């Protein structure tokens, strides 16, 4: 006879780390590090998005230039 396995209990979710804090409270080193890390992440995302936009604009302008030269 085989033993039936009992289902495992789901693990409790860890509390989400936020960069927001209570007003009037000094920022701890951990909070400061977390905030700086998040700021760097966001600036990296913005830089990458701007790069994609620049590539798309260059491609579109090149296509329009070729199209205009064919029309002439």
mmJSON file of the N, C-alpha and C atoms, coordinates in Angstrom:
{"data_MODEL":{"atom_site":{
"group_PDB":["ATOM","ATOM","ATOM","ATOM","ATOM","ATOM","ATOM","ATOM","ATOM","ATOM","ATOM","ATOM","ATOM","ATOM","ATOM","ATOM","ATOM","ATOM","ATOM","ATOM","ATOM","ATOM","ATOM","ATOM","ATOM","ATOM","ATOM","ATOM","ATOM","ATOM","ATOM","ATOM","ATOM","ATOM","ATOM","ATOM","ATOM","ATOM","ATOM","ATOM","ATOM","ATOM","ATOM","ATOM","ATOM","ATOM","ATOM","ATOM","ATOM","ATOM","ATOM","ATOM","ATOM","ATOM","ATOM","ATOM","ATOM","ATOM","ATOM","ATOM","ATOM","ATOM","ATOM","ATOM","ATOM","ATOM","ATOM","ATOM","ATOM","ATOM","ATOM","ATOM","ATOM","ATOM","ATOM","ATOM","ATOM","ATOM","ATOM","ATOM","ATOM","ATOM","ATOM","ATOM","ATOM","ATOM","ATOM","ATOM","ATOM","ATOM","ATOM","ATOM","ATOM","ATOM","ATOM","ATOM","ATOM","ATOM","ATOM","ATOM","ATOM","ATOM","ATOM","ATOM","ATOM","ATOM","ATOM","ATOM","ATOM","ATOM","ATOM","ATOM","ATOM","ATOM","ATOM","ATOM","ATOM","ATOM","ATOM","ATOM","ATOM","ATOM","ATOM","ATOM","ATOM","ATOM","ATOM","ATOM","ATOM","ATOM","ATOM","ATOM","ATOM","ATOM","ATOM","ATOM","ATOM","ATOM","ATOM","ATOM","ATOM","ATOM","ATOM","ATOM","ATOM","ATOM","ATOM","ATOM","ATOM","ATOM","ATOM","ATOM","ATOM","ATOM","ATOM","ATOM","ATOM","ATOM","ATOM","ATOM","ATOM","ATOM","ATOM","ATOM","ATOM","ATOM","ATOM","ATOM","ATOM","ATOM","ATOM","ATOM","ATOM","ATOM","ATOM","ATOM","ATOM","ATOM","ATOM","ATOM","ATOM","ATOM","ATOM","ATOM","ATOM","ATOM","ATOM","ATOM","ATOM","ATOM","ATOM","ATOM","ATOM","ATOM","ATOM","ATOM","ATOM","ATOM","ATOM","ATOM","ATOM","ATOM","ATOM","ATOM","ATOM","ATOM","ATOM","ATOM","ATOM","ATOM","ATOM","ATOM","ATOM","ATOM","ATOM","ATOM"],
"id":[1,2,3,4,5,6,7,8,9,10,11,12,13,14,15,16,17,18,19,20,21,22,23,24,25,26,27,28,29,30,31,32,33,34,35,36,37,38,39,40,41,42,43,44,45,46,47,48,49,50,51,52,53,54,55,56,57,58,59,60,61,62,63,64,65,66,67,68,69,70,71,72,73,74,75,76,77,78,79,80,81,82,83,84,85,86,87,88,89,90,91,92,93,94,95,96,97,98,99,100,101,102,103,104,105,106,107,108,109,110,111,112,113,114,115,116,117,118,119,120,121,122,123,124,125,126,127,128,129,130,131,132,133,134,135,136,137,138,139,140,141,142,143,144,145,146,147,148,149,150,151,152,153,154,155,156,157,158,159,160,161,162,163,164,165,166,167,168,169,170,171,172,173,174,175,176,177,178,179,180,181,182,183,184,185,186,187,188,189,190,191,192,193,194,195,196,197,198,199,200,201,202,203,204,205,206,207,208,209,210,211,212,213,214,215,216],
"type_symbol":["N","C","C","N","C","C","N","C","C","N","C","C","N","C","C","N","C","C","N","C","C","N","C","C","N","C","C","N","C","C","N","C","C","N","C","C","N","C","C","N","C","C","N","C","C","N","C","C","N","C","C","N","C","C","N","C","C","N","C","C","N","C","C","N","C","C","N","C","C","N","C","C","N","C","C","N","C","C","N","C","C","N","C","C","N","C","C","N","C","C","N","C","C","N","C","C","N","C","C","N","C","C","N","C","C","N","C","C","N","C","C","N","C","C","N","C","C","N","C","C","N","C","C","N","C","C","N","C","C","N","C","C","N","C","C","N","C","C","N","C","C","N","C","C","N","C","C","N","C","C","N","C","C","N","C","C","N","C","C","N","C","C","N","C","C","N","C","C","N","C","C","N","C","C","N","C","C","N","C","C","N","C","C","N","C","C","N","C","C","N","C","C","N","C","C","N","C","C","N","C","C","N","C","C","N","C","C","N","C","C","N","C","C","N","C","C"],
"label_atom_id":["N","CA","C","N","CA","C","N","CA","C","N","CA","C","N","CA","C","N","CA","C","N","CA","C","N","CA","C","N","CA","C","N","CA","C","N","CA","C","N","CA","C","N","CA","C","N","CA","C","N","CA","C","N","CA","C","N","CA","C","N","CA","C","N","CA","C","N","CA","C","N","CA","C","N","CA","C","N","CA","C","N","CA","C","N","CA","C","N","CA","C","N","CA","C","N","CA","C","N","CA","C","N","CA","C","N","CA","C","N","CA","C","N","CA","C","N","CA","C","N","CA","C","N","CA","C","N","CA","C","N","CA","C","N","CA","C","N","CA","C","N","CA","C","N","CA","C","N","CA","C","N","CA","C","N","CA","C","N","CA","C","N","CA","C","N","CA","C","N","CA","C","N","CA","C","N","CA","C","N","CA","C","N","CA","C","N","CA","C","N","CA","C","N","CA","C","N","CA","C","N","CA","C","N","CA","C","N","CA","C","N","CA","C","N","CA","C","N","CA","C","N","CA","C","N","CA","C","N","CA","C","N","CA","C","N","CA","C","N","CA","C","N","CA","C","N","CA","C","N","CA","C"],
"label_alt_id":[null,null,null,null,null,null,null,null,null,null,null,null,null,null,null,null,null,null,null,null,null,null,null,null,null,null,null,null,null,null,null,null,null,null,null,null,null,null,null,null,null,null,null,null,null,null,null,null,null,null,null,null,null,null,null,null,null,null,null,null,null,null,null,null,null,null,null,null,null,null,null,null,null,null,null,null,null,null,null,null,null,null,null,null,null,null,null,null,null,null,null,null,null,null,null,null,null,null,null,null,null,null,null,null,null,null,null,null,null,null,null,null,null,null,null,null,null,null,null,null,null,null,null,null,null,null,null,null,null,null,null,null,null,null,null,null,null,null,null,null,null,null,null,null,null,null,null,null,null,null,null,null,null,null,null,null,null,null,null,null,null,null,null,null,null,null,null,null,null,null,null,null,null,null,null,null,null,null,null,null,null,null,null,null,null,null,null,null,null,null,null,null,null,null,null,null,null,null,null,null,null,null,null,null,null,null,null,null,null,null,null,null,null,null,null,null],
"label_comp_id":["UNK","UNK","UNK","UNK","UNK","UNK","UNK","UNK","UNK","UNK","UNK","UNK","UNK","UNK","UNK","UNK","UNK","UNK","UNK","UNK","UNK","UNK","UNK","UNK","UNK","UNK","UNK","UNK","UNK","UNK","UNK","UNK","UNK","UNK","UNK","UNK","UNK","UNK","UNK","UNK","UNK","UNK","UNK","UNK","UNK","UNK","UNK","UNK","UNK","UNK","UNK","UNK","UNK","UNK","UNK","UNK","UNK","UNK","UNK","UNK","UNK","UNK","UNK","UNK","UNK","UNK","UNK","UNK","UNK","UNK","UNK","UNK","UNK","UNK","UNK","UNK","UNK","UNK","UNK","UNK","UNK","UNK","UNK","UNK","UNK","UNK","UNK","UNK","UNK","UNK","UNK","UNK","UNK","UNK","UNK","UNK","UNK","UNK","UNK","UNK","UNK","UNK","UNK","UNK","UNK","UNK","UNK","UNK","UNK","UNK","UNK","UNK","UNK","UNK","UNK","UNK","UNK","UNK","UNK","UNK","UNK","UNK","UNK","UNK","UNK","UNK","UNK","UNK","UNK","UNK","UNK","UNK","UNK","UNK","UNK","UNK","UNK","UNK","UNK","UNK","UNK","UNK","UNK","UNK","UNK","UNK","UNK","UNK","UNK","UNK","UNK","UNK","UNK","UNK","UNK","UNK","UNK","UNK","UNK","UNK","UNK","UNK","UNK","UNK","UNK","UNK","UNK","UNK","UNK","UNK","UNK","UNK","UNK","UNK","UNK","UNK","UNK","UNK","UNK","UNK","UNK","UNK","UNK","UNK","UNK","UNK","UNK","UNK","UNK","UNK","UNK","UNK","UNK","UNK","UNK","UNK","UNK","UNK","UNK","UNK","UNK","UNK","UNK","UNK","UNK","UNK","UNK","UNK","UNK","UNK","UNK","UNK","UNK","UNK","UNK","UNK"],
"label_asym_id":["A","A","A","A","A","A","A","A","A","A","A","A","A","A","A","A","A","A","A","A","A","A","A","A","A","A","A","A","A","A","A","A","A","A","A","A","A","A","A","A","A","A","A","A","A","A","A","A","A","A","A","A","A","A","A","A","A","A","A","A","A","A","A","A","A","A","A","A","A","A","A","A","A","A","A","A","A","A","A","A","A","A","A","A","A","A","A","A","A","A","A","A","A","A","A","A","A","A","A","A","A","A","A","A","A","A","A","A","A","A","A","A","A","A","A","A","A","A","A","A","A","A","A","A","A","A","A","A","A","A","A","A","A","A","A","A","A","A","A","A","A","A","A","A","A","A","A","A","A","A","A","A","A","A","A","A","A","A","A","A","A","A","A","A","A","A","A","A","A","A","A","A","A","A","A","A","A","A","A","A","A","A","A","A","A","A","A","A","A","A","A","A","A","A","A","A","A","A","A","A","A","A","A","A","A","A","A","A","A","A","A","A","A","A","A","A"],
"label_entity_id":["1","1","1","1","1","1","1","1","1","1","1","1","1","1","1","1","1","1","1","1","1","1","1","1","1","1","1","1","1","1","1","1","1","1","1","1","1","1","1","1","1","1","1","1","1","1","1","1","1","1","1","1","1","1","1","1","1","1","1","1","1","1","1","1","1","1","1","1","1","1","1","1","1","1","1","1","1","1","1","1","1","1","1","1","1","1","1","1","1","1","1","1","1","1","1","1","1","1","1","1","1","1","1","1","1","1","1","1","1","1","1","1","1","1","1","1","1","1","1","1","1","1","1","1","1","1","1","1","1","1","1","1","1","1","1","1","1","1","1","1","1","1","1","1","1","1","1","1","1","1","1","1","1","1","1","1","1","1","1","1","1","1","1","1","1","1","1","1","1","1","1","1","1","1","1","1","1","1","1","1","1","1","1","1","1","1","1","1","1","1","1","1","1","1","1","1","1","1","1","1","1","1","1","1","1","1","1","1","1","1","1","1","1","1","1","1"],
"label_seq_id":[1,1,1,2,2,2,3,3,3,4,4,4,5,5,5,6,6,6,7,7,7,8,8,8,9,9,9,10,10,10,11,11,11,12,12,12,13,13,13,14,14,14,15,15,15,16,16,16,17,17,17,18,18,18,19,19,19,20,20,20,21,21,21,22,22,22,23,23,23,24,24,24,25,25,25,26,26,26,27,27,27,28,28,28,29,29,29,30,30,30,31,31,31,32,32,32,33,33,33,34,34,34,35,35,35,36,36,36,37,37,37,38,38,38,39,39,39,40,40,40,41,41,41,42,42,42,43,43,43,44,44,44,45,45,45,46,46,46,47,47,47,48,48,48,49,49,49,50,50,50,51,51,51,52,52,52,53,53,53,54,54,54,55,55,55,56,56,56,57,57,57,58,58,58,59,59,59,60,60,60,61,61,61,62,62,62,63,63,63,64,64,64,65,65,65,66,66,66,67,67,67,68,68,68,69,69,69,70,70,70,71,71,71,72,72,72],
"pdbx_PDB_ins_code":[null,null,null,null,null,null,null,null,null,null,null,null,null,null,null,null,null,null,null,null,null,null,null,null,null,null,null,null,null,null,null,null,null,null,null,null,null,null,null,null,null,null,null,null,null,null,null,null,null,null,null,null,null,null,null,null,null,null,null,null,null,null,null,null,null,null,null,null,null,null,null,null,null,null,null,null,null,null,null,null,null,null,null,null,null,null,null,null,null,null,null,null,null,null,null,null,null,null,null,null,null,null,null,null,null,null,null,null,null,null,null,null,null,null,null,null,null,null,null,null,null,null,null,null,null,null,null,null,null,null,null,null,null,null,null,null,null,null,null,null,null,null,null,null,null,null,null,null,null,null,null,null,null,null,null,null,null,null,null,null,null,null,null,null,null,null,null,null,null,null,null,null,null,null,null,null,null,null,null,null,null,null,null,null,null,null,null,null,null,null,null,null,null,null,null,null,null,null,null,null,null,null,null,null,null,null,null,null,null,null,null,null,null,null,null,null],
"Cartn_x":[0.833,0.0,0.886,0.567,1.387,0.824,1.728,1.314,0.893,-0.186,-0.627,0.124,0.674,1.399,0.416,0.632,-0.217,0.328,-0.553,-0.063,0.683,1.753,2.552,1.815,2.052,1.448,2.13,1.365,2.01,2.864,4.0,4.893,4.275,4.518,4.015,4.824,4.136,4.803,5.574,6.762,7.567,6.97,7.057,6.52,7.314,6.615,7.241,8.101,9.314,10.194,9.792,9.511,9.105,10.134,10.111,11.031,10.349,9.055,8.326,8.527,8.541,8.74,7.827,7.763,6.908,7.54,6.722,7.294,7.908,8.956,9.62,10.554,10.772,11.645,12.909,14.06,15.306,15.407,16.007,16.142,17.313,17.065,18.13,19.061,20.199,21.175,20.569,19.8,19.174,18.162,17.353,16.369,17.049,18.124,18.853,19.424,19.994,20.571,19.483,18.33,17.216,16.705,16.602,16.127,17.105,18.396,19.424,19.405,19.233,19.19,18.001,16.846,15.633,15.802,16.458,16.671,17.559,18.627,19.521,18.791,17.93,17.161,16.259,15.573,14.651,15.405,16.545,17.295,17.82,18.183,18.645,17.51,16.288,15.134,14.833,14.893,14.603,15.637,16.917,17.976,17.776,17.425,17.236,16.045,14.957,13.769,14.078,14.845,15.216,16.09,16.932,17.753,16.9,15.883,14.984,14.233,13.785,13.061,13.981,15.226,16.181,16.408,16.541,16.743,15.54,14.343,13.123,13.029,13.318,13.252,14.257,15.472,16.48,16.036,15.467,15.004,13.884,12.93,11.808,12.292,13.19,13.684,14.467,15.224,15.965,14.998,13.945,12.951,12.273,11.92,11.268,12.211,13.501,14.469,14.559,14.627,14.706,13.443,12.289,11.004,10.929,11.377,11.345,12.288,13.443,14.384,13.83,13.045,12.439,11.361,10.633,9.561,10.122,11.303,11.867,12.313],
"Cartn_y":[-1.178,0.0,1.253,2.216,3.425,4.495,5.291,6.374,7.582,8.18,9.403,10.586,11.427,12.601,13.704,14.304,15.433,16.675,17.545,18.745,19.651,20.256,21.165,22.466,23.061,24.357,25.419,26.351,27.407,28.299,28.724,29.597,30.979,31.597,32.946,33.914,34.854,35.842,36.824,37.184,38.164,39.551,40.415,41.768,42.496,43.27,43.992,45.119,45.232,46.326,47.569,48.619,49.856,50.945,51.95,53.07,54.202,54.011,55.045,54.844,55.915,55.828,56.821,56.672,57.579,58.967,60.011,61.361,61.648,62.408,62.775,61.713,60.652,59.572,59.588,59.486,59.483,58.218,58.354,57.219,56.343,55.062,54.153,53.89,53.306,53.004,52.036,51.066,50.076,50.737,51.645,52.365,53.23,53.891,54.755,53.938,52.77,51.89,51.41,51.041,50.559,51.648,52.868,53.997,54.301,54.274,54.54,53.46,52.212,51.101,51.258,51.615,51.81,52.978,54.058,55.223,54.851,54.082,53.655,52.768,51.878,50.993,51.788,52.769,53.573,54.382,54.946,55.734,54.832,53.592,52.644,52.314,52.101,51.81,52.992,54.191,55.393,55.562,55.365,55.488,54.477,53.258,52.215,52.554,53.013,53.375,54.524,55.503,56.627,56.152,55.172,54.6,53.959,53.192,52.559,53.601,54.662,55.727,56.378,56.615,57.231,56.339,55.038,54.099,54.112,54.096,54.104,55.395,56.526,57.795,57.85,57.357,57.329,56.427,55.273,54.335,54.951,55.575,56.191,57.322,58.15,59.251,58.723,57.64,57.046,56.494,55.838,55.293,56.424,57.498,58.626,59.291,59.396,59.983,59.159,57.85,56.957,57.088,57.131,57.245,58.581,59.665,60.978,61.028,60.374,60.36,59.583,58.529,57.766,58.582,59.396,60.218,61.303,61.836,62.943,62.521],
"Cartn_z":[0.0,0.0,0.0,-0.853,-0.919,0.02,0.547,1.444,0.617,1.034,0.367,0.966,0.107,0.586,0.929,2.06,2.416,1.718,1.245,0.562,1.533,1.001,1.827,2.043,3.196,3.484,2.623,2.067,1.271,2.164,1.615,2.378,2.506,3.645,3.848,2.997,2.398,1.557,2.43,1.963,2.689,2.45,3.424,3.21,2.123,1.336,0.227,0.778,0.22,0.632,-0.143,0.585,-0.081,0.182,-0.677,-0.487,0.263,0.559,1.29,2.783,3.509,4.953,5.642,6.947,7.704,7.735,7.673,7.723,9.089,9.104,10.35,10.884,10.117,10.57,9.713,10.355,9.587,8.753,7.594,6.693,7.148,7.252,7.67,6.484,6.787,5.736,4.718,5.216,4.353,3.419,3.971,3.164,2.114,2.516,1.591,0.437,0.775,-0.24,-1.203,-0.654,-1.454,-2.391,-1.858,-2.66,-3.792,-3.495,-4.508,-5.594,-5.176,-6.12,-7.064,-6.496,-7.295,-8.261,-7.806,-8.664,-9.848,-9.576,-10.657,-11.653,-11.135,-11.996,-12.929,-12.361,-13.16,-14.216,-13.857,-14.844,-15.957,-15.609,-16.629,-17.601,-17.051,-17.904,-18.819,-18.276,-19.066,-20.179,-19.847,-20.863,-21.986,-21.611,-22.622,-23.518,-22.909,-23.688,-24.651,-24.176,-25.038,-26.203,-25.952,-27.021,-28.093,-27.662,-28.633,-29.448,-28.792,-29.495,-30.525,-30.16,-31.091,-32.307,-32.089,-33.196,-34.13,-33.556,-34.364,-35.177,-34.565,-35.285,-36.436,-36.196,-37.263,-38.408,-38.061,-39.088,-39.914,-39.254,-39.967,-40.861,-40.363,-41.197,-42.4,-42.2,-43.327,-44.371,-43.936,-44.873,-45.635,-44.942,-45.616,-46.62,-46.267,-47.2,-48.469,-48.323,-49.497,-50.314,-49.666,-50.362,-51.113,-50.486,-51.144,-52.339,-52.238,-53.378,-54.554,-54.295,-55.383,-56.081,-55.318,-55.887,-56.806,-56.517,-57.286,-58.664],
"occupancy":[1.0,1.0,1.0,1.0,1.0,1.0,1.0,1.0,1.0,1.0,1.0,1.0,1.0,1.0,1.0,1.0,1.0,1.0,1.0,1.0,1.0,1.0,1.0,1.0,1.0,1.0,1.0,1.0,1.0,1.0,1.0,1.0,1.0,1.0,1.0,1.0,1.0,1.0,1.0,1.0,1.0,1.0,1.0,1.0,1.0,1.0,1.0,1.0,1.0,1.0,1.0,1.0,1.0,1.0,1.0,1.0,1.0,1.0,1.0,1.0,1.0,1.0,1.0,1.0,1.0,1.0,1.0,1.0,1.0,1.0,1.0,1.0,1.0,1.0,1.0,1.0,1.0,1.0,1.0,1.0,1.0,1.0,1.0,1.0,1.0,1.0,1.0,1.0,1.0,1.0,1.0,1.0,1.0,1.0,1.0,1.0,1.0,1.0,1.0,1.0,1.0,1.0,1.0,1.0,1.0,1.0,1.0,1.0,1.0,1.0,1.0,1.0,1.0,1.0,1.0,1.0,1.0,1.0,1.0,1.0,1.0,1.0,1.0,1.0,1.0,1.0,1.0,1.0,1.0,1.0,1.0,1.0,1.0,1.0,1.0,1.0,1.0,1.0,1.0,1.0,1.0,1.0,1.0,1.0,1.0,1.0,1.0,1.0,1.0,1.0,1.0,1.0,1.0,1.0,1.0,1.0,1.0,1.0,1.0,1.0,1.0,1.0,1.0,1.0,1.0,1.0,1.0,1.0,1.0,1.0,1.0,1.0,1.0,1.0,1.0,1.0,1.0,1.0,1.0,1.0,1.0,1.0,1.0,1.0,1.0,1.0,1.0,1.0,1.0,1.0,1.0,1.0,1.0,1.0,1.0,1.0,1.0,1.0,1.0,1.0,1.0,1.0,1.0,1.0,1.0,1.0,1.0,1.0,1.0,1.0,1.0,1.0,1.0,1.0,1.0,1.0],
"B_iso_or_equiv":[0.0,0.0,0.0,0.0,0.0,0.0,0.0,0.0,0.0,0.0,0.0,0.0,0.0,0.0,0.0,0.0,0.0,0.0,0.0,0.0,0.0,0.0,0.0,0.0,0.0,0.0,0.0,0.0,0.0,0.0,0.0,0.0,0.0,0.0,0.0,0.0,0.0,0.0,0.0,0.0,0.0,0.0,0.0,0.0,0.0,0.0,0.0,0.0,0.0,0.0,0.0,0.0,0.0,0.0,0.0,0.0,0.0,0.0,0.0,0.0,0.0,0.0,0.0,0.0,0.0,0.0,0.0,0.0,0.0,0.0,0.0,0.0,0.0,0.0,0.0,0.0,0.0,0.0,0.0,0.0,0.0,0.0,0.0,0.0,0.0,0.0,0.0,0.0,0.0,0.0,0.0,0.0,0.0,0.0,0.0,0.0,0.0,0.0,0.0,0.0,0.0,0.0,0.0,0.0,0.0,0.0,0.0,0.0,0.0,0.0,0.0,0.0,0.0,0.0,0.0,0.0,0.0,0.0,0.0,0.0,0.0,0.0,0.0,0.0,0.0,0.0,0.0,0.0,0.0,0.0,0.0,0.0,0.0,0.0,0.0,0.0,0.0,0.0,0.0,0.0,0.0,0.0,0.0,0.0,0.0,0.0,0.0,0.0,0.0,0.0,0.0,0.0,0.0,0.0,0.0,0.0,0.0,0.0,0.0,0.0,0.0,0.0,0.0,0.0,0.0,0.0,0.0,0.0,0.0,0.0,0.0,0.0,0.0,0.0,0.0,0.0,0.0,0.0,0.0,0.0,0.0,0.0,0.0,0.0,0.0,0.0,0.0,0.0,0.0,0.0,0.0,0.0,0.0,0.0,0.0,0.0,0.0,0.0,0.0,0.0,0.0,0.0,0.0,0.0,0.0,0.0,0.0,0.0,0.0,0.0,0.0,0.0,0.0,0.0,0.0,0.0],
"pdbx_formal_charge":[null,null,null,null,null,null,null,null,null,null,null,null,null,null,null,null,null,null,null,null,null,null,null,null,null,null,null,null,null,null,null,null,null,null,null,null,null,null,null,null,null,null,null,null,null,null,null,null,null,null,null,null,null,null,null,null,null,null,null,null,null,null,null,null,null,null,null,null,null,null,null,null,null,null,null,null,null,null,null,null,null,null,null,null,null,null,null,null,null,null,null,null,null,null,null,null,null,null,null,null,null,null,null,null,null,null,null,null,null,null,null,null,null,null,null,null,null,null,null,null,null,null,null,null,null,null,null,null,null,null,null,null,null,null,null,null,null,null,null,null,null,null,null,null,null,null,null,null,null,null,null,null,null,null,null,null,null,null,null,null,null,null,null,null,null,null,null,null,null,null,null,null,null,null,null,null,null,null,null,null,null,null,null,null,null,null,null,null,null,null,null,null,null,null,null,null,null,null,null,null,null,null,null,null,null,null,null,null,null,null,null,null,null,null,null,null],
"auth_seq_id":[1,1,1,2,2,2,3,3,3,4,4,4,5,5,5,6,6,6,7,7,7,8,8,8,9,9,9,10,10,10,11,11,11,12,12,12,13,13,13,14,14,14,15,15,15,16,16,16,17,17,17,18,18,18,19,19,19,20,20,20,21,21,21,22,22,22,23,23,23,24,24,24,25,25,25,26,26,26,27,27,27,28,28,28,29,29,29,30,30,30,31,31,31,32,32,32,33,33,33,34,34,34,35,35,35,36,36,36,37,37,37,38,38,38,39,39,39,40,40,40,41,41,41,42,42,42,43,43,43,44,44,44,45,45,45,46,46,46,47,47,47,48,48,48,49,49,49,50,50,50,51,51,51,52,52,52,53,53,53,54,54,54,55,55,55,56,56,56,57,57,57,58,58,58,59,59,59,60,60,60,61,61,61,62,62,62,63,63,63,64,64,64,65,65,65,66,66,66,67,67,67,68,68,68,69,69,69,70,70,70,71,71,71,72,72,72],
"auth_comp_id":["UNK","UNK","UNK","UNK","UNK","UNK","UNK","UNK","UNK","UNK","UNK","UNK","UNK","UNK","UNK","UNK","UNK","UNK","UNK","UNK","UNK","UNK","UNK","UNK","UNK","UNK","UNK","UNK","UNK","UNK","UNK","UNK","UNK","UNK","UNK","UNK","UNK","UNK","UNK","UNK","UNK","UNK","UNK","UNK","UNK","UNK","UNK","UNK","UNK","UNK","UNK","UNK","UNK","UNK","UNK","UNK","UNK","UNK","UNK","UNK","UNK","UNK","UNK","UNK","UNK","UNK","UNK","UNK","UNK","UNK","UNK","UNK","UNK","UNK","UNK","UNK","UNK","UNK","UNK","UNK","UNK","UNK","UNK","UNK","UNK","UNK","UNK","UNK","UNK","UNK","UNK","UNK","UNK","UNK","UNK","UNK","UNK","UNK","UNK","UNK","UNK","UNK","UNK","UNK","UNK","UNK","UNK","UNK","UNK","UNK","UNK","UNK","UNK","UNK","UNK","UNK","UNK","UNK","UNK","UNK","UNK","UNK","UNK","UNK","UNK","UNK","UNK","UNK","UNK","UNK","UNK","UNK","UNK","UNK","UNK","UNK","UNK","UNK","UNK","UNK","UNK","UNK","UNK","UNK","UNK","UNK","UNK","UNK","UNK","UNK","UNK","UNK","UNK","UNK","UNK","UNK","UNK","UNK","UNK","UNK","UNK","UNK","UNK","UNK","UNK","UNK","UNK","UNK","UNK","UNK","UNK","UNK","UNK","UNK","UNK","UNK","UNK","UNK","UNK","UNK","UNK","UNK","UNK","UNK","UNK","UNK","UNK","UNK","UNK","UNK","UNK","UNK","UNK","UNK","UNK","UNK","UNK","UNK","UNK","UNK","UNK","UNK","UNK","UNK","UNK","UNK","UNK","UNK","UNK","UNK","UNK","UNK","UNK","UNK","UNK","UNK"],
"auth_asym_id":["A","A","A","A","A","A","A","A","A","A","A","A","A","A","A","A","A","A","A","A","A","A","A","A","A","A","A","A","A","A","A","A","A","A","A","A","A","A","A","A","A","A","A","A","A","A","A","A","A","A","A","A","A","A","A","A","A","A","A","A","A","A","A","A","A","A","A","A","A","A","A","A","A","A","A","A","A","A","A","A","A","A","A","A","A","A","A","A","A","A","A","A","A","A","A","A","A","A","A","A","A","A","A","A","A","A","A","A","A","A","A","A","A","A","A","A","A","A","A","A","A","A","A","A","A","A","A","A","A","A","A","A","A","A","A","A","A","A","A","A","A","A","A","A","A","A","A","A","A","A","A","A","A","A","A","A","A","A","A","A","A","A","A","A","A","A","A","A","A","A","A","A","A","A","A","A","A","A","A","A","A","A","A","A","A","A","A","A","A","A","A","A","A","A","A","A","A","A","A","A","A","A","A","A","A","A","A","A","A","A","A","A","A","A","A","A"],
"auth_atom_id":["N","CA","C","N","CA","C","N","CA","C","N","CA","C","N","CA","C","N","CA","C","N","CA","C","N","CA","C","N","CA","C","N","CA","C","N","CA","C","N","CA","C","N","CA","C","N","CA","C","N","CA","C","N","CA","C","N","CA","C","N","CA","C","N","CA","C","N","CA","C","N","CA","C","N","CA","C","N","CA","C","N","CA","C","N","CA","C","N","CA","C","N","CA","C","N","CA","C","N","CA","C","N","CA","C","N","CA","C","N","CA","C","N","CA","C","N","CA","C","N","CA","C","N","CA","C","N","CA","C","N","CA","C","N","CA","C","N","CA","C","N","CA","C","N","CA","C","N","CA","C","N","CA","C","N","CA","C","N","CA","C","N","CA","C","N","CA","C","N","CA","C","N","CA","C","N","CA","C","N","CA","C","N","CA","C","N","CA","C","N","CA","C","N","CA","C","N","CA","C","N","CA","C","N","CA","C","N","CA","C","N","CA","C","N","CA","C","N","CA","C","N","CA","C","N","CA","C","N","CA","C","N","CA","C","N","CA","C","N","CA","C","N","CA","C","N","CA","C","N","CA","C"],
"pdbx_PDB_model_num":[1,1,1,1,1,1,1,1,1,1,1,1,1,1,1,1,1,1,1,1,1,1,1,1,1,1,1,1,1,1,1,1,1,1,1,1,1,1,1,1,1,1,1,1,1,1,1,1,1,1,1,1,1,1,1,1,1,1,1,1,1,1,1,1,1,1,1,1,1,1,1,1,1,1,1,1,1,1,1,1,1,1,1,1,1,1,1,1,1,1,1,1,1,1,1,1,1,1,1,1,1,1,1,1,1,1,1,1,1,1,1,1,1,1,1,1,1,1,1,1,1,1,1,1,1,1,1,1,1,1,1,1,1,1,1,1,1,1,1,1,1,1,1,1,1,1,1,1,1,1,1,1,1,1,1,1,1,1,1,1,1,1,1,1,1,1,1,1,1,1,1,1,1,1,1,1,1,1,1,1,1,1,1,1,1,1,1,1,1,1,1,1,1,1,1,1,1,1,1,1,1,1,1,1,1,1,1,1,1,1,1,1,1,1,1,1]
}}}
